[in-house]
Amino acid sequence: MPIINDQPVVTPVAETPPVPMVSGGLAPLTGRFDNASGLGATISGQVVLKGTPPPEIQNNAISADPNCSRFHSQPVKTQFYVVSTNGGLANVFVFIRSGLEGKQFTPPTTPVLINQVGCEYEPYISAAMVRQTIRVGNSDPVLHNVHPTPTARGNRESNRAQMPGASPLNFSFNVAELPIRIKCDVHPWMFAYVFVVDHPFFAITDENGNFSIKNVPTGKYVLEAYHLKTHRDKSAGVTQSITVNDNQTIEANFVVDLTNRR
């Protein structure tokens, strides 16, 4: 980092939309539930938003904090509803809600990565399997603390400071929970949400609302699309029943409807 008059020179971070994490079907199966043919199905589709979302809220707190406002050349707003020009809704957690009961899976050894950049968590929405490592970094030259606040019995709350340049912090959770909130108490506007499930068949929609879940074994399932903001506003996640067979591609599309909300 350049130094002028004994002070670090910080280059503002350009305002760009968040990049949703797309994942799914990555964990190997255990011996308790082997896919004999090895030719699992692929479930692909799009989640679209129907209706007009509320306007995003300007983050005045980050603008008022001199240690964080210097990273942003434009006002920072919430990203509750990230919608493409064709209505595709980003940051929707799509997963198999039921149909895998009694089956066990091995979590991936690859960690889920979350970073702190410009006094914001990136990505805002991510997902992991139970016992999978969630690794949180700090790319800012300021102090943060990483404070997961799970509520499910069996998941432990923790709160750990992270100095500038410090090594990433690792977390994992033993029980499925939708979702687990991670916050920074130093900067109270900073939140990230991690959806934790006990199987690998999930995805998070990209900036166009698209998703793909691979290696799904033959079976009958209930698939759910869960958008954090609408779900927490008491609207149910959108579900549909599907049947998949080996080496098959299934299309499953969802509509998150704001027009029927009370």
C-alpha positions in Angstrom: 0.0 0.0 0.0 1.5 3.4 -0.9 2.4 5.8 1.9 2.2 9.6 1.7 3.1 11.7 4.8 3.2 8.6 6.9 -0.5 7.9 6.0 -1.6 4.9 3.9 -3.2 5.9 0.6 -6.4 3.8 0.1 -7.8 3.3 -3.4 -11.6 3.5 -3.4 -13.4 0.3 -4.2 -15.6 0.6 -7.3 -19.3 -0.1 -6.7 -20.1 -3.4 -8.4 -23.1 -5.8 -7.9 -22.4 -8.8 -5.6 -21.4 -12.0 -7.3 -23.6 -14.8 -6.0 -21.9 -18.1 -5.3 -23.1 -21.0 -7.4 -22.5 -24.4 -6.0 -24.1 -27.8 -5.6 -23.5 -31.5 -6.0 -19.9 -31.2 -4.9 -19.7 -33.6 -1.9 -18.8 -37.3 -2.4 -21.3 -39.9 -1.3 -20.4 -42.1 1.6 -20.6 -45.8 1.6 -24.0 -45.5 3.3 -25.6 -44.0 0.1 -23.7 -44.9 -3.1 -25.1 -44.0 -6.5 -24.4 -47.3 -8.1 -24.4 -46.1 -11.7 -22.4 -42.9 -11.0 -24.7 -41.1 -13.5 -26.6 -38.7 -11.4 -29.2 -36.3 -12.7 -28.8 -32.5 -13.2 -31.5 -30.1 -12.0 -31.3 -26.7 -13.7 -33.6 -23.8 -13.9 -34.2 -20.1 -13.2 -35.8 -18.2 -10.3 -37.6 -15.1 -11.5 -39.2 -12.3 -9.4 -42.8 -11.3 -10.1 -43.8 -7.9 -8.9 -41.9 -4.8 -7.9 -39.4 -5.1 -5.0 -39.1 -2.3 -2.5 -36.4 0.2 -3.1 -33.0 -0.6 -1.7 -31.9 1.4 1.4 -28.9 3.6 1.4 -26.4 2.7 4.0 -25.8 6.0 5.8 -23.8 4.3 8.6 -21.0 3.2 6.3 -21.0 6.7 4.8 -20.5 8.2 8.2 -17.7 5.9 9.2 -14.4 7.5 8.0 -12.5 4.1 8.2 -15.0 2.5 5.8 -16.5 5.3 3.6 -13.0 5.8 2.1 -13.4 2.4 0.3 -16.5 3.6 -1.7 -16.7 6.2 -4.4 -20.5 6.0 -4.4 -23.2 5.7 -1.8 -23.6 2.1 -0.6 -27.1 0.5 -0.8 -28.5 -2.8 0.4 -28.7 -5.7 -2.1 -31.9 -7.4 -0.9 -33.3 -7.9 -4.4 -30.7 -8.3 -7.1 -32.8 -8.7 -10.3 -31.6 -9.0 -13.9 -33.2 -7.3 -16.9 -35.2 -10.5 -17.6 -36.5 -10.8 -14.0 -33.9 -13.3 -12.8 -33.5 -13.2 -9.1 -30.0 -13.6 -7.6 -29.0 -15.0 -4.2 -31.8 -17.5 -4.0 -30.9 -20.7 -2.1 -32.3 -23.7 -4.1 -32.1 -27.1 -2.4 -33.7 -30.5 -2.0 -36.0 -30.0 0.9 -37.1 -33.6 1.3 -36.5 -37.0 -0.2 -33.0 -37.7 1.2 -34.0 -38.6 4.7 -31.8 -41.4 6.2 -29.0 -40.9 3.7 -25.6 -39.7 4.7 -23.0 -37.6 2.8 -19.4 -36.7 3.3 -18.8 -32.9 3.4 -16.3 -31.4 0.8 -12.8 -30.7 1.9 -12.8 -27.5 -0.1 -13.9 -24.6 2.2 -16.6 -22.1 1.5 -14.9 -18.7 1.2 -16.2 -15.4 2.6 -14.2 -12.2 2.6 -14.5 -8.8 4.2 -13.9 -6.1 1.5 -14.8 -2.4 1.9 -16.4 -3.1 5.2 -18.9 -5.5 3.6 -19.1 -9.3 3.5 -18.7 -10.9 0.1 -20.6 -12.9 -0.8 -23.7 -11.8 1.1 -25.3 -15.3 0.6 -23.5 -18.6 0.6 -24.1 -22.2 1.5 -22.3 -25.1 3.0 -22.7 -28.7 4.2 -22.7 -29.6 7.9 -19.1 -29.9 9.1 -17.8 -28.2 6.0 -15.2 -25.5 6.7 -16.4 -21.9 6.3 -13.3 -19.7 5.9 -13.6 -15.9 6.5 -10.9 -13.6 5.4 -10.2 -9.9 6.0 -8.9 -7.9 3.0 -9.5 -4.6 4.7 -6.9 -2.5 6.6 -9.2 -2.2 9.5 -10.3 -4.4 12.4 -13.3 -6.6 12.0 -14.8 -9.3 14.2 -16.6 -12.4 12.9 -19.6 -13.3 14.9 -21.7 -16.3 13.7 -25.1 -16.4 15.5 -26.6 -19.8 14.9 -29.8 -20.7 16.8 -30.2 -24.4 16.2 -29.2 -26.7 19.1 -25.9 -28.3 18.3 -24.5 -25.2 16.5 -22.1 -23.1 18.6 -22.1 -19.3 18.6 -18.6 -17.7 18.5 -17.1 -14.2 18.3 -13.5 -13.7 17.1 -11.6 -10.6 16.3 -9.7 -10.3 13.0 -7.0 -7.8 12.7 -5.9 -6.4 9.3 -3.7 -8.9 7.5 -4.6 -11.7 10.0 -5.0 -15.3 8.8 -8.5 -16.3 7.8 -10.8 -17.7 10.5 -12.4 -21.1 10.1 -15.9 -22.1 11.3 -18.1 -25.2 10.8 -21.5 -26.2 12.1 -22.8 -29.7 13.1 -26.5 -29.2 12.4 -28.4 -28.0 9.4 -29.8 -24.5 9.8 -31.4 -22.1 7.3 -29.7 -19.7 7.4 -26.9 -18.9 9.9 -26.2 -15.2 10.3 -22.6 -13.9 10.5 -22.2 -10.3 11.6 -19.5 -7.8 12.6 -20.1 -6.1 15.9 -17.4 -3.4 15.0 -19.5 -2.4 11.9 -23.1 -3.3 12.7 -24.3 -3.0 9.1 -22.1 -6.0 8.1 -24.0 -9.3 7.6 -23.6 -12.5 5.7 -25.8 -15.5 5.7 -24.8 -19.1 5.2 -27.3 -21.8 4.5 -26.2 -25.1 6.1 -27.7 -28.4 5.0 -26.8 -32.0 5.5 -26.5 -33.0 1.9 -24.7 -31.6 -1.2 -27.7 -31.0 -3.5 -28.1 -27.2 -3.4 -27.2 -24.1 -5.4 -27.4 -20.3 -5.1 -28.8 -18.5 -8.1 -26.4 -16.3 -10.1 -26.9 -12.7 -11.3 -29.5 -14.0 -13.9 -31.4 -16.1 -11.5 -30.0 -19.4 -12.9 -28.9 -22.4 -10.9 -27.7 -26.0 -11.5 -27.5 -28.9 -9.1 -25.5 -31.9 -10.3 -25.1 -35.6 -9.4 -28.6 -36.0 -8.0 -29.4 -39.7 -7.4 -32.6 -41.3 -8.7 -35.5 -40.4 -6.5 -38.6 -38.3 -5.8 -37.9 -35.0 -4.1 -39.3 -31.7 -3.0 -37.2 -28.9 -4.3 -37.4 -25.5 -2.7 -36.3 -22.0 -3.6 -35.7 -19.8 -0.6 -35.0 -16.1 -0.9 -33.8 -14.6 2.3 -35.8 -11.4 2.3 -39.2 -12.7 1.2 -38.8 -15.8 3.5 -38.0 -13.7 6.5 -41.0 -11.5 5.7 -43.2 -14.5 6.4 -43.6 -15.6 2.8 -43.0 -19.3 2.4 -40.3 -20.6 0.2 -41.5 -21.8 -3.2 -41.5 -25.6 -3.6 -42.2 -28.2 -6.3 -42.1 -32.0 -6.5 -39.8 -33.6 -9.0 -38.8 -37.1 -10.0 -35.3 -37.7 -11.3 -33.5 -40.6 -13.0 -29.9 -41.3 -13.7 -28.2 -39.3 -16.5 -31.2 -37.0 -16.8 -31.4 -33.3 -17.0 -34.5 -31.8 -15.3 -35.7 -28.2 -15.7 -37.2 -26.7 -12.6 -38.2 -23.0 -12.7 -39.5 -20.9 -9.8 -41.4 -17.7 -9.4 -41.0 -15.6 -6.3 -44.2 -13.6 -6.2 -44.3 -10.3 -4.4 -47.8 -9.4 -5.7 -49.6 -11.7 -3.2 -47.7 -10.5 -0.1 -49.8 -8.9 2.6 
